[in-house]
Amino acid sequence: MPDIHIYPSSNFNRRYASIDMIILHYTGMKTAQEALDKLCNPTSNVSAHYLIFENGDIYNLVEEEFRAWHAGISSWQGRDDVNSRSIGIEIANPGHEFGYIPFKEEQIRSVTTLCQDIMRRYQIKPQNVLAHSDVSPMRKKDPGEFFPWKKLANNGIGLWTDDFMMPKKSVQEMLSEIGYDTTDELSALTAFQRHFYPESLLELADRTIERLAAVWTLYSQKDPSNEPL
């Protein structure tokens, strides 16, 4: 585990649920220092448990026992208040607004090590490591289509498949049963693409629904409450 720098933020309150998720973000600001300042500014009303700089340095801003303010209006599998359920990790990257770039290898190594440690301590399931855009599809794009979800899944963090399958349910049903809020189905599908099929955004691939069916099957196998194909 890399050294963790303590840099306290006052932006937190008590939790109302047990920790069973990790939510990954990009900072969406021009520099990591700007993000650090904002996450620790008492007037900003935002924070995260951890911030990872481009060189892989990890800053602990909010103690894990407390509820950081990183996910905002969000839900997963029909449950709101994702902040109470989750550990929030911000990864320094200018994001779509300021010139989105691939993440640094040093960052991904730190993300991997930190997530593995958190998952072990709280017994968090791989399928509950998610993107901010997964839990807030109508509002957020982060950490975006450059984030290497497949590499993380190869290290036990999140789920991944390269498979394609013919769907036996509607798009709305599959997205909803994976966990997405489908109030705006197109937004939910775009969030799915960013996480599980970035080629469909970067290369105009056209097999999104078949990838969706494969990911739905993968989640169904992990969650016996979902009806199997």
Residue pairs with C-beta under 8 A, 6 or more apart in sequence:
1 113
1 114
1 117
2 56
2 57
2 58
2 110
2 113
3 57
3 58
4 50
4 58
4 59
4 60
5 57
5 58
5 59
5 60
6 59
6 60
7 36
7 40
7 51
7 59
7 60
7 61
8 40
8 61
8 62
9 39
9 40
9 47
9 61
9 62
9 68
10 40
10 42
11 39
11 40
11 41
11 42
11 44
11 45
11 46
11 47
11 62
11 68
11 69
12 47
12 62
12 63
12 66
12 67
12 68
12 69
13 66
13 67
14 66
14 67
15 65
15 66
15 67
15 84
16 67
16 81
16 84
17 81
17 84
17 85
18 85
19 64
19 85
19 86
19 87
19 122
19 124
20 85
20 86
20 122
20 124
20 125
20 128
21 76
21 82
21 85
21 86
21 87
21 124
21 128
21 129
21 130
22 86
22 87
22 88
22 89
22 115
22 118
22 119
22 124
22 128
22 129
22 130
23 70
23 71
23 82
23 86
23 87
23 88
23 89
23 130
23 131
23 132
23 135
24 89
24 91
24 111
24 129
24 130
24 131
24 132
24 142
24 143
24 147
25 48
25 70
25 88
25 89
25 90
25 91
25 131
25 132
25 142
25 143
26 90
26 91
26 92
26 93
26 95
26 142
26 143
26 144
26 147
27 34
27 35
27 51
27 90
27 91
27 92
27 93
27 94
27 95
28 93
28 94
28 95
28 96
28 97
28 98
28 142
29 35
29 38
29 92
29 94
29 95
29 98
30 94
30 98
31 92
32 51
32 53
32 54
32 92
35 51
35 90
35 92
36 51
36 59
36 61
38 44
38 46
39 46
39 47
39 48
39 51
39 61
39 90
40 47
40 61
45 69
46 69
46 70
47 61
47 62
47 68
47 69
47 70
47 88
48 61
48 62
48 68
48 70
48 88
48 89
48 90
49 60
49 61
49 62
49 63
49 64
49 68
49 70
49 87
49 88
49 89
50 58
50 59
50 60
50 61
50 87
50 88
50 89
50 90
50 114
51 58
51 59
51 61
51 89
51 90
51 91
51 92
52 58
52 59
52 89
52 90
52 91
52 92
52 107
52 110
52 111
52 114
53 59
53 92
53 107
54 92
54 104
54 106
54 107
55 104
55 106
56 104
56 106
56 107
56 109
56 110
57 110
58 110
58 114
61 68
62 68
64 87
64 118
67 83
67 84
68 83
68 87
68 88
69 83
70 83
70 86
70 88
70 90
70 132
71 82
71 83
71 86
71 88
71 132
71 135
71 136
72 83
72 136
72 139
72 140
73 136
73 139
74 80
74 82
74 83
74 132
74 135
74 136
75 82
75 135
75 181
76 82
76 130
76 134
76 135
76 179
76 180
76 181
77 179
79 85
82 135
87 118
87 122
89 111
89 114
89 115
91 103
91 107
91 111
91 143
92 107
93 100
93 101
93 103
93 142
93 143
93 144
94 100
94 101
95 141
95 142
95 144
96 141
96 144
100 144
100 146
101 146
102 146
103 143
103 146
103 147
103 148
108 148
108 151
108 152
111 152
112 151
112 152
112 155
112 157
115 129
115 152
115 157
116 155
116 156
116 157
118 124
119 126
119 129
119 156
119 157
125 222
126 153
126 156
126 157
126 158
126 159
126 222
127 158
127 159
127 219
127 222
127 223
129 152
129 157
129 158
130 158
130 179
130 195
131 142
131 143
131 147
131 149
131 191
131 194
131 195
132 140
132 142
132 143
133 140
133 141
133 142
133 143
133 144
133 191
133 194
133 195
134 179
134 180
134 191
134 192
134 195
135 181
137 180
137 181
137 184
137 187
137 188
137 190
137 191
138 181
138 183
138 184
138 187
140 191
141 194
144 194
145 193
145 194
145 198
145 201
145 202
146 198
147 195
149 158
149 160
149 195
149 196
150 160
150 162
152 158
152 160
153 159
153 160
154 160
159 215
159 218
159 219
159 222
160 196
161 196
161 211
161 214
161 215
161 218
163 211
163 214
164 207
164 210
164 211
164 213
164 214
165 210
165 213
165 214
165 217
165 229
166 210
166 213
167 174
167 209
167 210
167 212
167 213
167 216
168 213
168 229
169 177
169 213
169 216
171 185
171 189
171 209
171 212
172 182
172 185
174 212
174 213
174 216
175 182
175 185
175 188
175 189
175 192
175 212
176 182
177 216
177 219
177 220
177 226
177 227
178 192
178 215
178 216
178 219
179 219
180 188
180 191
180 192
181 188
182 188
189 208
189 212
190 201
192 208
192 212
192 215
193 200
193 201
193 208
194 201
196 211
196 212
196 215
197 205
197 207
197 208
197 211
197 212
199 205
200 206
200 207
200 208
200 211
216 226
217 228
217 229
219 226
220 226
220 227
220 228
220 229
221 228
